[in-house]
Amino acid sequence: MEMGNRSEPTEFILLGLSSDSSVQTLLFCLFLTLCVSSLVANGLLIVAVKRDGHLHSSMYFFLANLSIMDICYTSVIVPKALVNFLGGKKSISYNGCVLQIFFYLFMGESECILLAFMAYDRYVAICSPLSYSTILSTAVCARMISASWVAGCLISALDVGFIYRLTFCGTNTIDHFFCEVPSLIQLTCTNVTINVILMFAGGAILLLLPLLLILFSYIQIFIAAKRISCGRYKAFSTCAAHLIVVVLFYGTATFMYMRPRHSAQQTDKIVSVFYTVVTPMLNPLIYRLRNREVHGALRGLRRSSASPCHR
């Protein structure tokens, strides 16, 4: 379909992870299991934070929002992938593709900012415990959460504006299981080098600035931990889960968007599976294993849900 001087395809064909029908059936089962596990694990964490009075603090307020983002992140990618695994025509409409890009960038960029705020929360809690409730009041936390969502939305909207300016010609086949920006850019038939550089430079800055805040926060935490009795253990016990989540998030994001353009496409797909499906499922499990309060709240939630059966 032509619109002005821009060629806009009506749909894209997603090649997926494999063309083998038996492998696709296996992938369907795997993705469905991971998706359901992610939704259940994150949903339980949100309910536990809401119901357990011991978790009504800024740290767990941030954690609940992280789970909401992970649920949205998985919901943007996996349902369409499941349909395509078993469907004959593995297509997605042009507008559906752009919307998928918008929402997965929205969730990813918001999570990037939120992880930085969570690191700052740990910094204040350990380095300035007496001022913690004043510095990170409920109102301040609400503004920080809102800022992460709004900033992620605005930045992803700018990126999608760039996508809408692309001119496509020739093939409409995307060698991926969802609409990812680098794979889509490969289909353009005009020279967009400058725009791509600006887009990825912006993405690098977005990754770098929160990462600098995270590094600053943890450097200060480790310095403070050496000065207080049992401080080092406290720092590691309260921050270990967050550090693992940060490493998983930034490790995969850095690989995907800072990798050489000639890297193997199949490797890119595998890494994409990890950060779109696996990581959102792992985040609540990591906090459950590494945080006693979360573990206790989830156990209490399980007991309360099972108790009517024994009445």
N, C-alpha and C positions, 0 to 999 in steps of 0.2 A: 504494500500500500504506500502511495506517495503522499507526502505532506510537505508542500513547499518544495524546498531543495533538499529534503532529507528523506531517505528511504527508511521506512519503519516496518519491520516484519510483523506479521500478525501473530506468529508463534515461533518458539525455538524447540529444537529436538535435543533432549538430554540423553547422551550416550550412556550415562550411569557408570557403574563400577565394573560391569562385566556384560558380555553379550550372551553368555552361556545361561540357558534357561534354568538349569539345575542350580547353578551358582546364585542366580537371582532369587530363587525360592529360599535358599539358605540365607541370603542377605536380608530378605524380607523378614524371616524369623528372627534374625539377629537384631536388626534395626527395631523391630516391634518390641522385643524383649528389653533392649536398652532404653527405648522411649518410655515404655510403661514403668520401668524401674526408676527412671529419672523423674517422671511425673509424681510417682508415689513417694519417693524419697524426699524430694523438694517440698511436696505438699504436706507431708508429715512434719517436716521441719518448720514450715510456716505455721501450722496449727499448734505445734508445741510452743513456739515463741509467743503466740497469741494467748494460749491458755495457762502457761506456767508463769506465775508471778516472779519467780527467780530470774526469768529471762527478759524482764521488762527494763532493759537498759539499752544504751545506744549501740553497744557492740552487737547485740542480738537483733536490734532494729535494723541495722545494716545487713546482718546475715539473712534476715527474712526477705529483704529486698533483693539480695543476691540470688536467693532461691526463686523469687518471682521472675527475675531476669533469665535465669536458667530455664525455667518452664517455658517462657516466651521464646527463648532461643531455639529450644528443641522443637517447639510447636511450629515454628516458621519453616524449618527445613524438613523434618522427618515425615509428616503426613503425605506431602507430595512425592517424596522419594518412595514411600511404601506403595502408593498407587502405581508409580512407574515401574517398580520392580515386578509387579504382576500384570501390568497392562500391556496391550499390544503396541499402542502408539505412545511412546514416551515423550510427550510434548508438554509445554507450558506456554501460556499465552504471553504476548509481549508485555502487557501491563502486569500480569501475574509475576513475570520474571523481575520486573522493576520493583514491584512491591516486596518480593522476597529479598532482593538486595537491600532495599530500604530498611526492612525490619531486622534483618540479621546484622547489618551495620549499626543500626540503632541500639540493639541489645549489646553487641560487642563493645561499642564505644562507651555506652553507659556503664557497663561492667568495669571497663578499664578505669574510669574515674572513680567508681564506687570502691574498688580495691585500694585506691590511694587514700580515700577517706577512712577506710577501715584500718589502714596502717597508722594514720594520724590518730585515730581513736585509741589504738594500743599504745602509741607514744604518750599521749596525755594520761592514760590510765596508769602507766608505769612510772613515768618521769614526773608527773604532777598529780598524784592521787588525791591530794586534799582539795585541789581545784577542779577535779574531773567533772563533778556534777554541775559546776558553774560554767566551765568552758564548753562542755558538750551537753547543754540542756536539751530538753525535748524539742524546743523550738529551733535550736541551732541544728540538731540532727535532721529535723524535718526539712530545713532549708538545704542542707547538704545533699540529702536524698533527692530533693526536687531538682537541685542543680545538676546532679548526675543524669537524671532522666531528660531534662530539658536540653542540656548540652549535647547529649547523645543524639537526640532527635534533630536538633539544628544542624549538627555536623553531617549526619547521614542524609538530611534533606539536601544539603549542598552537594554531596557526592552523587545523589540521584539526579540532581539538576545537570551534572556533568554527563551522566549516562544518557539522559534524554537528548543531549546535543550530539551524540554519536551518530554517524551515518553508516548503515550496514549494507553490505552488498554480497552477492554470491551465496555461500553456504549460511544456513541458519542453525547449524549443528554445534552444540556446546559439548565439549569432551569433559563432562563432569556429571555428578548426580544432582546438582542444584545450580542455581544461577550465581556464580561467583564472579566478582568483578574482573580479575585477570583473565579468566576464560572468556568472558563476554567481550573484553577489549580486543582480544585476538580476532574477532569477527569483523571489526571495523575496517573500512576500505579507505579511510582518509588518514592523513598524518596528524596524529593527536599526541605526538611525543611531548610537547610542552605541557599540555593539559594533564597527561599521565604523570609526568614528573611532579607537577604541582599537587596532584591528588595524592600521590604516594609520599611526597614530602610532608604534606599535611597529616597523613596517617602516621608517619614516623614521629612527628612532633607530638601527636596525640598519645602515642605509646610512650614517648620519652619523658614528657613532663610529669605524668602520674608516677612513672617509674622512679624519677628523681625524688619525688616526695616520699615514695615508699622506702627508697634507700636511705634518705635523710632520717626518716622516722626510726628505722631499725638500727642505724648507726648510733643514734641518740639513746635508744633502748639498751643496746649492748654496753654503751659507756656507763649509763646509769646502773645497769645490772651489776657491774663490777664494784660499785660503791656501796651497795646495800646488802644486808645479810640475806642469804638465800635468794638474792635478786636474780641471779643468772638462771636458776631453775624456774623461778616464776615467769621470767621473760620468755623462756623457751616453751614452757607449758601452755601459756596463754597465746603465744604467737605462732606456734608450730603449724597449726592448721592453716592459718592465713598465709604463711610463707609457702606451704606446699601448693595451695591454690594459685598463688601469684606465679610460682615457677611453672605450673601447668599452663596457665593462661598466657603468660608472656613468652614461654618457650615455643608454643605452637603458633602464636600470633607473629612472633619474630621470624620464625621459619617461613611462614606463608607469605609475608609481605616484604621481607628483607632478603629473600633468597634470590639467587641468580635466575634470570628469565629463562635460561636454557635447562633448568632442572627438570627431571623426569616427571611427566604428567601423572603417572600412576602413583609415584611417591606423594605428590601433592594431594591426590585424592585420599590416600590413606591418612595423611595428616589432617585433612579436612574432616574425615570421619571422627577423628579423635577430638577435635575442638568443637564440633557441632553436636556430637552425640555422646561421646564417652565422658568428656570433662564435666558437662552439666550433671551427669549422673554421679560422678565421683565427688563433687564438691560437698554435698550434704553428708556423704559417707565419711569423708575426711574429718569434718567437724564432729561427727558423732564419735569417731574413734579417738580423736585428739583433744576433745573438750569434755570434761566431766559433767558440766552443767547441762550441755546439750544431750549427752548420753543419758543422764538421769531423767531429763524431761521426756525424752522419747520412750524410756522404759515406763515412766509414769503414765504416759499417753496410752501405751499398749495395755497396761494393767487396767486402766479405766475403761477402755473399749472392750476388754474381755470380761470385766466384772459382771455385767448383766447376765452372762451365760451361766454364772455360778449361783445366781440368786434362786 
